[in-house]
Amino acid sequence: MVDLQTQYQHIKQEIDAGIQEVIDSAAFIKGKKVTEFQEHLEQYTGAKHVIPVGNGTDALQIALMGLGLKAGDEVITPTFTFIATAEVVALLGLTPVVVDVDWDTMNMDINAVRRAITPRTKAIVPVHLFGQCADMEPLMQLAQEHHLYVVEDACQAIGSRYTFADGHTRQAGTIGDIGCTSFFPSKNLGCYGDGGAIFTNNDDLAARMRAIANHGMVVRYHHDMIGVNSRLDSIQAAVLDAKLPHLDDYIAARQRAAAYYDKAFAGNSKLLIPGRQTRSTHVFHQYTLRVTGADRDRLREGLAERGIPAMIYYPVPLHQQKAYLDPRYNDGDFPVAERLAGCVLSLPMHTELDEEQLAYITSAVLELV
Ligand SMILES: *Cc1c(COP(=O)(O)O)cnc(C)c1O
């Protein structure tokens, strides 16, 4: 699905030098590299504050802790996403309220969000699934009308841009009150282990979340709130700081591969190419087909026999996950998500795909459907 070895070979010197610098300095925790990367990421994203943390799941958890939500508060998330989005809501004793998604963009359905708002709703967590932004302008308007916080799960969408009706653009993760991203190795900006970051333009929230990520500590050994221990280590920051200047090229490479896939599959009656959110660019963390006129699982097996990996993101929506079963929800309540779970198939997508590989993959798919 990804080719991190080849990507590394192209930037080996920059990566190795950065890692060596950290080892020579022995500043493995909270070293200079972490601050440097933080500042570079603030410049890149336009976020006023970037708070580096241990991973994307921690970023989401610290974001919700930073908002000071209380047990029983409702948080709206899409049911078609990676589990981390709802996991942190449940872990904090908040109540996840799930909504259906849009068939074309596979992102949160804003009308479904509107219907799910109750007097107990406190926050909305849109997920910019597979690399394009949810429809943020109407979502932010809805949130403002109802005085709700918005925490963007931008773990798959770093670098994606959303254009507002007045023409101004903002990057994924910098539109809501808080944005969260992940540097898991296969993410669009991936490190060589675990890493994540929180974005906000709000000074008070930034100070709170910075403290929460550090045991709730502002003055050393004085703990003002209950916190966690979540930090990006210096070696991972060095890797990320070496890769960040290449992120736009990496996005362009992914978009070229996606355009190749689109062209090959656009006319096929058994497959649907990923629908585009017209207001957002797509950075293609995943290229996800909907297999509507053929057996998705057979197609996946056929590809595997030809040495082509393909993955199902995600086979089970949240409301049907064993750990999250809830008497409020029944099978059939979220028909789009359930249909997607049965037909999505993500093809290899990374920065190193060449024409020969793309031709091999697309012709195999077309022969098999
Ligand atoms: C990867 C991912 C996360 C979690 O990130 P980790 O760094 O693995 O904790 C959360 N939400 C979404 C949508 C993701 O894709």
The ligand as a Tripos MOL2 file, in Angstrom:
@<TRIPOS>MOLECULE
LIG
   15    15     1     0     0
SMALL
NO_CHARGES

@<TRIPOS>ATOM
      1 C1         -4.5840    7.6390   11.8700 C.3       1 LIG1
      2 C2         -5.8490    8.1900   12.3610 C.ar      1 LIG1
      3 C3         -6.0570    8.5000   13.7160 C.ar      1 LIG1
      4 C4         -5.0990    8.1510   14.8050 C.3       1 LIG1
      5 O1         -3.7920    8.4590   14.6260 O.3       1 LIG1
      6 P1         -2.6470    7.6690   15.4320 P.3       1 LIG1
      7 O2         -1.4450    8.5180   15.2550 O.co2     1 LIG1
      8 O3         -2.5260    6.3150   14.8300 O.co2     1 LIG1
      9 O4         -3.0810    7.6050   16.8690 O.co2     1 LIG1
     10 C5         -7.2520    9.1040   14.0630 C.ar      1 LIG1
     11 N1         -8.2010    9.3680   13.1610 N.ar      1 LIG1
     12 C6         -8.0490    9.0580   11.8610 C.ar      1 LIG1
     13 C7         -9.1450    9.3900   10.9080 C.3       1 LIG1
     14 C8         -6.8910    8.4420   11.4290 C.ar      1 LIG1
     15 O5         -6.7650    8.1160   10.1350 O.3       1 LIG1
@<TRIPOS>BOND
     1     1     2 1
     2     2     3 ar
     3     2    14 ar
     4     3     4 1
     5     3    10 ar
     6     4     5 1
     7     5     6 1
     8     6     7 2
     9     6     8 1
    10     6     9 1
    11    10    11 ar
    12    11    12 ar
    13    12    13 1
    14    12    14 ar
    15    14    15 1
@<TRIPOS>SUBSTRUCTURE
     1 LIG1         1 GROUP 0 **** ****
